[in-house]
């Protein structure tokens, strides 16, 4: 994948995370504050815990830091997959955000 292809896919992922937060906030009482600064989106939950999603351009990866730990995702031609477990990014984000929000949340691409 070229650097430009990586940036297009990674920027689309960040935009999707932001759009999902807006949708979740409109349809639930989860109250996720999301802030984007450059290639990083910070999700802050009601209990002040955070999930951070940021781009790692030199590695062509997306990193996710949650209360459960830190995870690295690489594009596999179909979706972003964890480099260790092969779990899909949005499935993981849904699980970790649900844990931190204390309610079932669903993120999708």
GIKA-V829575 format. One record per run of one state. SS is the DSSP state (~ for helix, > for strand, _ for the rest). FROM is the first residue (numbers start at 0). TO is the last residue. If there is no record, write none. Layout:
BEGIN
ss:SS from:FROM to:TO
ss:SS from:FROM to:TO
END
This chain:
BEGIN
ss:_ from:0 to:1
ss:~ from:2 to:26
ss:_ from:27 to:31
ss:> from:32 to:36
ss:_ from:37 to:38
ss:> from:39 to:43
ss:_ from:44 to:48
ss:> from:49 to:55
ss:~ from:56 to:58
ss:_ from:59 to:59
ss:> from:60 to:65
ss:_ from:66 to:67
ss:> from:68 to:74
ss:_ from:75 to:78
ss:> from:79 to:81
ss:_ from:82 to:86
ss:> from:87 to:87
ss:~ from:88 to:100
ss:_ from:101 to:108
END
